[in-house]
Amino acid sequence: MENPKPKLLCVKELAWELKVSPRYVYEMRRCGFAMDGPSKDFTFATVEAAREWIRAKKFRILNGYGVTSESAKPGC
């Protein structure tokens, strides 16, 4: 049996699957998470890619702003 193709999700769908707010996903994007699409306002990514990026970057929200392991302070 063939592996199904990963589903591409928009910001709100991705937030739902990750059980976070859309703001969290927008902060991920601001900190470098790549979501591809026909325009900057219409982008998609997979849940697997998001989870992998969150783990690799040790992403979290601090005082309302995204922080990665590479950023010394909030705001990436």
C-alpha positions as CSV (number, residue, x, y, z in Angstrom):
1,M,0.0,0.0,0.0
2,E,1.3,3.4,-1.0
3,N,1.8,6.2,1.6
4,P,-0.8,8.9,1.1
5,K,0.5,12.3,0.1
6,P,0.8,14.6,3.1
7,K,-2.1,17.1,3.2
8,L,-1.3,20.8,2.7
9,L,-3.0,23.0,5.3
10,C,-3.6,26.7,5.5
11,V,-2.7,28.7,8.7
12,K,-6.1,28.1,10.5
13,E,-6.1,24.4,9.6
14,L,-2.5,23.9,10.7
15,A,-3.3,25.7,14.0
16,W,-6.3,23.4,14.5
17,E,-4.2,20.2,13.9
18,L,-1.3,21.5,16.2
19,K,-3.9,22.5,18.8
20,V,-2.6,26.1,19.0
21,S,-4.0,29.4,17.9
22,P,-3.5,30.9,14.4
23,R,-1.3,33.6,16.0
24,Y,1.2,30.8,17.0
25,V,1.4,29.7,13.4
26,Y,1.8,33.3,12.2
27,E,4.7,33.7,14.7
28,M,6.2,30.5,13.4
29,R,6.2,32.1,9.9
30,R,7.7,35.3,11.2
31,C,10.5,33.3,12.7
32,G,11.3,31.4,9.5
33,F,8.9,28.6,9.1
34,A,8.4,28.2,5.4
35,M,4.8,27.9,4.0
36,D,4.6,27.8,0.3
37,G,1.8,29.1,-1.9
38,P,0.7,31.3,-4.7
39,S,1.0,34.5,-2.5
40,K,2.2,35.5,1.0
41,D,-1.4,35.6,2.1
42,F,-2.4,32.2,0.7
43,T,0.2,29.6,1.9
44,F,0.2,26.0,2.9
45,A,2.4,23.5,4.9
46,T,2.0,20.0,6.3
47,V,1.6,19.1,10.0
48,E,4.7,16.9,9.8
49,A,6.8,19.8,8.5
50,A,5.5,22.1,11.2
51,R,6.1,19.6,14.0
52,E,9.6,18.9,12.7
53,W,10.4,22.7,12.5
54,I,9.0,23.3,16.0
55,R,11.3,20.5,17.5
56,A,14.4,21.5,15.5
57,K,14.1,25.2,16.3
58,K,12.8,24.6,19.9
59,F,10.1,27.2,19.0
60,R,7.9,28.7,21.7
61,I,6.0,31.8,22.5
62,L,7.4,34.2,25.1
63,N,5.7,37.4,26.1
64,G,3.5,37.1,23.0
65,Y,6.3,36.7,20.5
66,G,7.9,33.7,18.9
67,V,11.3,32.6,20.1
68,T,13.6,29.9,18.6
69,S,16.8,28.3,19.9
70,E,18.8,30.7,17.6
71,S,17.2,33.9,18.8
72,A,18.4,35.4,22.1
73,K,15.2,37.4,22.7
74,P,11.5,37.4,21.7
75,G,10.7,38.4,18.2
76,C,13.1,36.1,16.3
